[in-house]
Amino acid sequence: MEPNEPLHYVAETDELEEGGRLITSIRGREIAVFNRENEYYALANYCVHQGGPACEGRLSGRLTEDERGELVYEDDDEFVCCPWHGWEFNIETGRSLAHPDRYRVPTYETAVRDGKLYVRL
Ligand code: FES
């Protein structure tokens, strides 16, 4: 994210309710914006696996093991699941759930000004 890149208007904030998402086109790129607990996260709607619409799948937390080895569901982070082959990406960081250091969907800075939502791109 370059601080000198311009902000692009996306929507009024009340058009994107908590838990929702919208997909828009900015400078020829499809960008998904998620509202998670009234924080906004923007990602490229492009899967780094085979180019699928990464941000159009279901949203969820993740399963991990607790100290006793039992499966527990955590929702501290939220992941979007690419509908083509199921790769999951953290909506805040863009990082792959399975290979966070290897695969990442590009993310973009968001801004809210006077009830209007912008993405820097
Ligand atoms: S293209 Fe997204 S998981 Fe394969």
Backbone and ligand atoms as CSV (ligand in chain L), in Angstrom:
chain,resi,resn,atom,element,x,y,z
A,1,MET,N,N,0.835,-1.177,0.000
A,1,MET,CA,C,0.000,0.000,0.000
A,1,MET,C,C,0.876,1.235,0.000
A,2,GLU,N,N,0.770,1.977,-1.029
A,2,GLU,CA,C,1.550,3.210,-1.123
A,2,GLU,C,C,0.710,4.375,-0.599
A,3,PRO,N,N,1.220,5.140,0.366
A,3,PRO,CA,C,0.424,6.246,0.925
A,3,PRO,C,C,0.085,7.313,-0.100
A,4,ASN,N,N,0.816,7.381,-1.203
A,4,ASN,CA,C,0.537,8.400,-2.201
A,4,ASN,C,C,-0.528,7.974,-3.209
A,5,GLU,N,N,-0.934,6.705,-3.161
A,5,GLU,CA,C,-1.977,6.257,-4.080
A,5,GLU,C,C,-3.280,6.950,-3.721
A,6,PRO,N,N,-4.099,7.254,-4.714
A,6,PRO,CA,C,-5.353,7.969,-4.421
A,6,PRO,C,C,-6.401,7.075,-3.751
A,7,LEU,N,N,-7.274,7.743,-3.001
A,7,LEU,CA,C,-8.418,7.054,-2.413
A,7,LEU,C,C,-9.538,6.994,-3.442
A,8,HIS,N,N,-10.198,5.860,-3.509
A,8,HIS,CA,C,-11.316,5.676,-4.439
A,8,HIS,C,C,-12.589,5.432,-3.627
A,9,TYR,N,N,-13.590,6.204,-3.955
A,9,TYR,CA,C,-14.876,6.043,-3.275
A,9,TYR,C,C,-15.459,4.667,-3.594
A,10,VAL,N,N,-15.968,3.988,-2.554
A,10,VAL,CA,C,-16.567,2.668,-2.736
A,10,VAL,C,C,-18.073,2.707,-2.482
A,11,ALA,N,N,-18.469,3.259,-1.327
A,11,ALA,CA,C,-19.893,3.256,-0.954
A,11,ALA,C,C,-20.079,4.113,0.284
A,12,GLU,N,N,-21.324,4.374,0.600
A,12,GLU,CA,C,-21.639,4.947,1.909
A,12,GLU,C,C,-21.449,3.829,2.937
A,13,THR,N,N,-20.943,4.161,4.116
A,13,THR,CA,C,-20.690,3.101,5.098
A,13,THR,C,C,-21.971,2.364,5.483
A,14,ASP,N,N,-23.108,3.051,5.474
A,14,ASP,CA,C,-24.336,2.346,5.873
A,14,ASP,C,C,-24.852,1.403,4.774
A,15,GLU,N,N,-24.194,1.380,3.628
A,15,GLU,CA,C,-24.539,0.405,2.598
A,15,GLU,C,C,-23.831,-0.925,2.823
A,16,LEU,N,N,-22.844,-0.934,3.725
A,16,LEU,CA,C,-22.083,-2.161,3.988
A,16,LEU,C,C,-22.206,-2.480,5.473
A,17,GLU,N,N,-23.198,-3.268,5.807
A,17,GLU,CA,C,-23.466,-3.542,7.214
A,17,GLU,C,C,-22.443,-4.505,7.803
A,18,GLU,N,N,-22.419,-4.541,9.130
A,18,GLU,CA,C,-21.487,-5.406,9.848
A,18,GLU,C,C,-21.676,-6.854,9.387
A,19,GLY,N,N,-20.570,-7.522,9.065
A,19,GLY,CA,C,-20.623,-8.896,8.583
A,19,GLY,C,C,-20.799,-9.002,7.077
A,20,GLY,N,N,-20.997,-7.860,6.423
A,20,GLY,CA,C,-21.252,-7.892,4.991
A,20,GLY,C,C,-20.001,-7.701,4.154
A,21,ARG,N,N,-20.199,-7.786,2.871
A,21,ARG,CA,C,-19.119,-7.553,1.912
A,21,ARG,C,C,-19.703,-6.962,0.655
A,22,LEU,N,N,-18.879,-6.273,-0.065
A,22,LEU,CA,C,-19.274,-5.837,-1.398
A,22,LEU,C,C,-18.066,-5.989,-2.309
A,23,ILE,N,N,-18.370,-6.152,-3.574
A,23,ILE,CA,C,-17.309,-6.312,-4.561
A,23,ILE,C,C,-17.496,-5.221,-5.595
A,24,THR,N,N,-16.411,-4.509,-5.850
A,24,THR,CA,C,-16.477,-3.383,-6.762
A,24,THR,C,C,-15.288,-3.440,-7.712
A,25,SER,N,N,-15.300,-2.573,-8.682
A,25,SER,CA,C,-14.186,-2.509,-9.622
A,25,SER,C,C,-13.508,-1.151,-9.475
A,26,ILE,N,N,-12.192,-1.196,-9.252
A,26,ILE,CA,C,-11.406,0.041,-9.127
A,26,ILE,C,C,-10.209,-0.071,-10.050
A,27,ARG,N,N,-10.082,0.871,-10.938
A,27,ARG,CA,C,-8.968,0.887,-11.890
A,27,ARG,C,C,-8.794,-0.476,-12.569
A,28,GLY,N,N,-9.916,-1.064,-12.949
A,28,GLY,CA,C,-9.875,-2.320,-13.688
A,28,GLY,C,C,-9.635,-3.560,-12.847
A,29,ARG,N,N,-9.581,-3.401,-11.529
A,29,ARG,CA,C,-9.381,-4.564,-10.657
A,29,ARG,C,C,-10.629,-4.802,-9.827
A,30,GLU,N,N,-10.996,-6.066,-9.650
A,30,GLU,CA,C,-12.098,-6.389,-8.740
A,30,GLU,C,C,-11.562,-6.381,-7.322
A,31,ILE,N,N,-12.216,-5.602,-6.476
A,31,ILE,CA,C,-11.810,-5.464,-5.083
A,31,ILE,C,C,-13.004,-5.801,-4.200
A,32,ALA,N,N,-12.762,-6.630,-3.189
A,32,ALA,CA,C,-13.799,-6.954,-2.209
A,32,ALA,C,C,-13.523,-6.159,-0.946
A,33,VAL,N,N,-14.581,-5.610,-0.377
A,33,VAL,CA,C,-14.456,-4.900,0.896
A,33,VAL,C,C,-15.369,-5.596,1.903
A,34,PHE,N,N,-14.800,-5.954,3.044
A,34,PHE,CA,C,-15.526,-6.638,4.111
A,34,PHE,C,C,-15.698,-5.696,5.300
A,35,ASN,N,N,-16.840,-5.800,5.943
A,35,ASN,CA,C,-17.068,-5.092,7.199
A,35,ASN,C,C,-17.072,-6.128,8.306
A,36,ARG,N,N,-16.020,-6.112,9.105
A,36,ARG,CA,C,-15.933,-7.035,10.240
A,36,ARG,C,C,-15.887,-6.197,11.502
A,37,GLU,N,N,-16.961,-6.255,12.265
A,37,GLU,CA,C,-17.069,-5.485,13.507
A,37,GLU,C,C,-16.780,-3.997,13.249
A,38,ASN,N,N,-17.307,-3.530,12.140
A,38,ASN,CA,C,-17.187,-2.129,11.719
A,38,ASN,C,C,-15.753,-1.670,11.468
A,39,GLU,N,N,-14.889,-2.636,11.186
A,39,GLU,CA,C,-13.576,-2.353,10.596
A,39,GLU,C,C,-13.676,-2.829,9.147
A,40,TYR,N,N,-13.070,-2.096,8.254
A,40,TYR,CA,C,-13.202,-2.413,6.829
A,40,TYR,C,C,-11.890,-2.967,6.293
A,41,TYR,N,N,-12.004,-4.043,5.524
A,41,TYR,CA,C,-10.832,-4.703,4.947
A,41,TYR,C,C,-11.058,-4.883,3.458
A,42,ALA,N,N,-10.047,-4.535,2.682
A,42,ALA,CA,C,-10.161,-4.637,1.223
A,42,ALA,C,C,-9.111,-5.606,0.694
A,43,LEU,N,N,-9.559,-6.498,-0.180
A,43,LEU,CA,C,-8.676,-7.493,-0.785
A,43,LEU,C,C,-8.976,-7.584,-2.277
A,44,ALA,N,N,-7.974,-8.004,-3.030
A,44,ALA,CA,C,-8.208,-8.313,-4.438
A,44,ALA,C,C,-9.113,-9.541,-4.518
A,45,ASN,N,N,-10.094,-9.474,-5.394
A,45,ASN,CA,C,-10.969,-10.639,-5.590
A,45,ASN,C,C,-10.320,-11.548,-6.626
A,46,TYR,N,N,-9.120,-11.987,-6.299
A,46,TYR,CA,C,-8.334,-12.783,-7.229
A,46,TYR,C,C,-7.536,-13.796,-6.421
A,47,CYS,N,N,-7.809,-15.056,-6.655
A,47,CYS,CA,C,-7.155,-16.115,-5.889
A,47,CYS,C,C,-5.763,-16.397,-6.447
A,48,VAL,N,N,-4.787,-16.451,-5.543
A,48,VAL,CA,C,-3.413,-16.707,-5.959
A,48,VAL,C,C,-3.183,-18.180,-6.309
A,49,HIS,N,N,-4.206,-19.020,-6.143
A,49,HIS,CA,C,-4.069,-20.412,-6.560
A,49,HIS,C,C,-4.215,-20.524,-8.076
A,50,GLN,N,N,-5.425,-20.286,-8.582
A,50,GLN,CA,C,-5.638,-20.387,-10.029
A,50,GLN,C,C,-6.531,-19.270,-10.558
A,51,GLY,N,N,-6.544,-18.152,-9.854
A,51,GLY,CA,C,-7.242,-16.980,-10.376
A,51,GLY,C,C,-8.733,-16.943,-10.146
A,52,GLY,N,N,-9.240,-17.745,-9.254
A,52,GLY,CA,C,-10.678,-17.739,-8.962
A,52,GLY,C,C,-11.098,-16.486,-8.200
A,53,PRO,N,N,-12.420,-16.326,-8.050
A,53,PRO,CA,C,-12.952,-15.162,-7.311
A,53,PRO,C,C,-12.841,-15.398,-5.807
A,54,ALA,N,N,-11.651,-15.212,-5.272
A,54,ALA,CA,C,-11.306,-15.616,-3.906
A,54,ALA,C,C,-12.250,-15.084,-2.843
A,55,CYS,N,N,-12.830,-13.919,-3.071
A,55,CYS,CA,C,-13.596,-13.259,-2.016
A,55,CYS,C,C,-15.094,-13.488,-2.116
A,56,GLU,N,N,-15.516,-14.414,-2.968
A,56,GLU,CA,C,-16.952,-14.636,-3.133
A,56,GLU,C,C,-17.472,-15.845,-2.369
A,57,GLY,N,N,-16.580,-16.531,-1.649
A,57,GLY,CA,C,-17.002,-17.723,-0.925
A,57,GLY,C,C,-17.454,-17.424,0.495
A,58,ARG,N,N,-17.685,-18.504,1.231
A,58,ARG,CA,C,-18.201,-18.359,2.601
A,58,ARG,C,C,-17.126,-17.779,3.518
A,59,LEU,N,N,-17.604,-17.149,4.589
A,59,LEU,CA,C,-16.730,-16.610,5.623
A,59,LEU,C,C,-16.806,-17.500,6.851
A,60,SER,N,N,-15.668,-17.675,7.520
A,60,SER,CA,C,-15.692,-18.478,8.743
A,60,SER,C,C,-14.455,-18.183,9.575
A,61,GLY,N,N,-14.449,-18.755,10.777
A,61,GLY,CA,C,-13.249,-18.760,11.611
A,61,GLY,C,C,-12.415,-19.958,11.200
A,62,ARG,N,N,-11.776,-20.583,12.155
A,62,ARG,CA,C,-10.976,-21.761,11.818
A,62,ARG,C,C,-10.985,-22.741,12.976
A,63,LEU,N,N,-10.679,-23.997,12.633
A,63,LEU,CA,C,-10.556,-25.032,13.646
A,63,LEU,C,C,-9.096,-25.161,14.047
A,64,THR,N,N,-8.857,-25.211,15.343
A,64,THR,CA,C,-7.498,-25.458,15.838
A,64,THR,C,C,-7.605,-26.472,16.963
A,65,GLU,N,N,-6.461,-26.864,17.503
A,65,GLU,CA,C,-6.444,-27.787,18.642
A,65,GLU,C,C,-6.153,-27.015,19.911
A,66,ASP,N,N,-6.827,-27.388,20.983
A,66,ASP,CA,C,-6.482,-26.791,22.271
A,66,ASP,C,C,-5.354,-27.595,22.908
A,67,GLU,N,N,-4.990,-27.240,24.145
A,67,GLU,CA,C,-3.861,-27.889,24.808
A,67,GLU,C,C,-4.076,-29.380,25.066
A,68,ARG,N,N,-5.350,-29.827,25.037
A,68,ARG,CA,C,-5.642,-31.256,25.225
A,68,ARG,C,C,-5.750,-32.000,23.898
A,69,GLY,N,N,-5.519,-31.274,22.809
A,69,GLY,CA,C,-5.601,-31.903,21.494
A,69,GLY,C,C,-7.015,-31.968,20.953
A,70,GLU,N,N,-7.945,-31.266,21.597
A,70,GLU,CA,C,-9.327,-31.261,21.128
A,70,GLU,C,C,-9.538,-30.123,20.139
A,71,LEU,N,N,-10.377,-30.386,19.150
A,71,LEU,CA,C,-10.665,-29.366,18.157
A,71,LEU,C,C,-11.514,-28.263,18.765
A,72,VAL,N,N,-11.115,-27.038,18.499
A,72,VAL,CA,C,-11.893,-25.885,18.944
A,72,VAL,C,C,-12.057,-24.925,17.773
A,73,TYR,N,N,-13.200,-24.255,17.761
A,73,TYR,CA,C,-13.473,-23.280,16.711
A,73,TYR,C,C,-13.074,-21.906,17.220
A,74,GLU,N,N,-12.226,-21.213,16.460
A,74,GLU,CA,C,-11.797,-19.859,16.829
A,74,GLU,C,C,-12.311,-18.874,15.804
A,75,ASP,N,N,-12.811,-17.751,16.293
A,75,ASP,CA,C,-13.265,-16.736,15.345
A,75,ASP,C,C,-12.590,-15.391,15.597
A,76,ASP,N,N,-11.376,-15.446,16.170
A,76,ASP,CA,C,-10.610,-14.204,16.341
A,76,ASP,C,C,-10.253,-13.599,14.989
A,77,ASP,N,N,-9.967,-14.458,14.043
A,77,ASP,CA,C,-9.691,-14.028,12.674
A,77,ASP,C,C,-10.800,-14.583,11.798
A,78,GLU,N,N,-10.982,-13.924,10.668
A,78,GLU,CA,C,-12.025,-14.387,9.758
A,78,GLU,C,C,-11.391,-14.704,8.407
A,79,PHE,N,N,-11.854,-15.792,7.815
A,79,PHE,CA,C,-11.288,-16.274,6.565
A,79,PHE,C,C,-12.381,-16.373,5.516
A,80,VAL,N,N,-11.997,-16.026,4.275
A,80,VAL,CA,C,-12.912,-16.201,3.159
A,80,VAL,C,C,-12.392,-17.382,2.343
A,81,CYS,N,N,-13.325,-18.205,1.907
A,81,CYS,CA,C,-12.974,-19.452,1.232
A,81,CYS,C,C,-13.226,-19.303,-0.272
A,82,CYS,N,N,-12.183,-19.419,-1.056
A,82,CYS,CA,C,-12.337,-19.316,-2.510
A,82,CYS,C,C,-13.271,-20.427,-2.999
A,83,PRO,N,N,-14.302,-20.060,-3.762
A,83,PRO,CA,C,-15.282,-21.070,-4.166
A,83,PRO,C,C,-14.761,-22.089,-5.183
A,84,TRP,N,N,-13.633,-21.845,-5.796
A,84,TRP,CA,C,-13.166,-22.785,-6.810
A,84,TRP,C,C,-12.575,-24.053,-6.198
A,85,HIS,N,N,-11.622,-23.935,-5.268
A,85,HIS,CA,C,-10.979,-25.135,-4.715
A,85,HIS,C,C,-10.813,-25.073,-3.206
A,86,GLY,N,N,-11.380,-24.053,-2.585
A,86,GLY,CA,C,-11.430,-24.041,-1.127
A,86,GLY,C,C,-10.255,-23.444,-0.394
A,87,TRP,N,N,-9.346,-22.804,-1.085
A,87,TRP,CA,C,-8.278,-22.133,-0.343
A,87,TRP,C,C,-8.904,-21.017,0.490
A,88,GLU,N,N,-8.366,-20.837,1.707
A,88,GLU,CA,C,-8.927,-19.844,2.624
A,88,GLU,C,C,-7.911,-18.745,2.895
A,89,PHE,N,N,-8.425,-17.508,2.973
A,89,PHE,CA,C,-7.565,-16.344,3.153
A,89,PHE,C,C,-8.098,-15.471,4.279
A,90,ASN,N,N,-7.167,-15.014,5.107
A,90,ASN,CA,C,-7.511,-14.104,6.193
A,90,ASN,C,C,-7.944,-12.766,5.588
A,91,ILE,N,N,-9.128,-12.286,5.932
A,91,ILE,CA,C,-9.621,-11.071,5.276
A,91,ILE,C,C,-8.865,-9.822,5.736
A,92,GLU,N,N,-8.151,-9.915,6.849
A,92,GLU,CA,C,-7.396,-8.745,7.314
A,92,GLU,C,C,-6.011,-8.682,6.672
A,93,THR,N,N,-5.362,-9.837,6.569
A,93,THR,CA,C,-3.973,-9.858,6.079
A,93,THR,C,C,-3.855,-10.360,4.648
A,94,GLY,N,N,-4.878,-11.037,4.159
A,94,GLY,CA,C,-4.821,-11.659,2.835
A,94,GLY,C,C,-4.053,-12.968,2.828
A,95,ARG,N,N,-3.480,-13.361,3.953
A,95,ARG,CA,C,-2.634,-14.553,3.979
A,95,ARG,C,C,-3.464,-15.837,3.949
A,96,SER,N,N,-2.898,-16.816,3.259
A,96,SER,CA,C,-3.508,-18.134,3.177
A,96,SER,C,C,-3.534,-18.779,4.557
A,97,LEU,N,N,-4.629,-19.458,4.860
A,97,LEU,CA,C,-4.709,-20.169,6.143
A,97,LEU,C,C,-3.705,-21.315,6.185
A,98,ALA,N,N,-3.591,-22.068,5.111
A,98,ALA,CA,C,-2.726,-23.247,5.098
A,98,ALA,C,C,-1.247,-22.881,4.957
A,99,HIS,N,N,-0.942,-21.824,4.206
A,99,HIS,CA,C,0.459,-21.450,3.936
A,99,HIS,C,C,0.620,-19.937,4.059
A,100,PRO,N,N,0.500,-19.415,5.291
A,100,PRO,CA,C,0.480,-17.956,5.449
A,100,PRO,C,C,1.748,-17.242,5.008
A,101,ASP,N,N,2.887,-17.934,5.040
A,101,ASP,CA,C,4.130,-17.273,4.633
A,101,ASP,C,C,4.391,-17.398,3.141
A,102,ARG,N,N,3.572,-18.200,2.477
A,102,ARG,CA,C,3.840,-18.472,1.066
A,102,ARG,C,C,2.835,-17.832,0.114
A,103,TYR,N,N,1.561,-17.817,0.535
A,103,TYR,CA,C,0.523,-17.325,-0.370
A,103,TYR,C,C,-0.284,-16.219,0.303
A,104,ARG,N,N,-0.537,-15.186,-0.482
A,104,ARG,CA,C,-1.257,-14.041,0.077
A,104,ARG,C,C,-1.993,-13.321,-1.039
A,105,VAL,N,N,-3.245,-13.003,-0.789
A,105,VAL,CA,C,-4.028,-12.177,-1.704
A,105,VAL,C,C,-3.692,-10.714,-1.380
A,106,PRO,N,N,-3.493,-9.866,-2.386
A,106,PRO,CA,C,-3.184,-8.461,-2.094
A,106,PRO,C,C,-4.283,-7.793,-1.265
A,107,THR,N,N,-3.865,-6.960,-0.337
A,107,THR,CA,C,-4.790,-6.196,0.500
A,107,THR,C,C,-4.582,-4.710,0.230
A,108,TYR,N,N,-5.588,-3.932,0.567
A,108,TYR,CA,C,-5.538,-2.495,0.314
A,108,TYR,C,C,-6.041,-1.753,1.541
A,109,GLU,N,N,-5.476,-0.576,1.735
A,109,GLU,CA,C,-5.889,0.279,2.849
A,109,GLU,C,C,-7.309,0.794,2.596
A,110,THR,N,N,-8.076,0.886,3.666
A,110,THR,CA,C,-9.404,1.487,3.576
A,110,THR,C,C,-9.431,2.755,4.425
A,111,ALA,N,N,-10.374,3.612,4.138
A,111,ALA,CA,C,-10.534,4.845,4.921
A,111,ALA,C,C,-12.015,5.201,4.939
A,112,VAL,N,N,-12.448,5.798,6.041
A,112,VAL,CA,C,-13.809,6.306,6.158
A,112,VAL,C,C,-13.724,7.800,6.414
A,113,ARG,N,N,-14.424,8.556,5.592
A,113,ARG,CA,C,-14.464,10.017,5.744
A,113,ARG,C,C,-15.901,10.481,5.565
A,114,ASP,N,N,-16.434,11.086,6.597
A,114,ASP,CA,C,-17.789,11.629,6.531
A,114,ASP,C,C,-18.808,10.585,6.071
A,115,GLY,N,N,-18.689,9.382,6.628
A,115,GLY,CA,C,-19.659,8.334,6.308
A,115,GLY,C,C,-19.459,7.697,4.948
A,116,LYS,N,N,-18.346,8.001,4.310
A,116,LYS,CA,C,-18.065,7.426,3.000
A,116,LYS,C,C,-16.848,6.501,3.114
A,117,LEU,N,N,-16.951,5.370,2.438
A,117,LEU,CA,C,-15.896,4.357,2.489
A,117,LEU,C,C,-15.026,4.450,1.239
A,118,TYR,N,N,-13.707,4.440,1.456
A,118,TYR,CA,C,-12.753,4.555,0.357
A,118,TYR,C,C,-11.733,3.415,0.434
A,119,VAL,N,N,-11.155,3.109,-0.709
A,119,VAL,CA,C,-10.034,2.179,-0.787
A,119,VAL,C,C,-8.883,2.903,-1.469
A,120,ARG,N,N,-7.681,2.707,-0.921
A,120,ARG,CA,C,-6.498,3.311,-1.534
A,120,ARG,C,C,-5.888,2.325,-2.514
A,121,LEU,N,N,-5.817,2.758,-3.759
A,121,LEU,CA,C,-5.337,1.845,-4.808
A,121,LEU,C,C,-4.678,2.637,-5.916
L,1,FES,S1,S,-8.571,-20.760,-7.636
L,1,FES,FE1,FE,-9.001,-20.294,-5.581
L,1,FES,S2,S,-8.699,-22.141,-4.547
L,1,FES,FE2,FE,-8.160,-22.578,-6.592
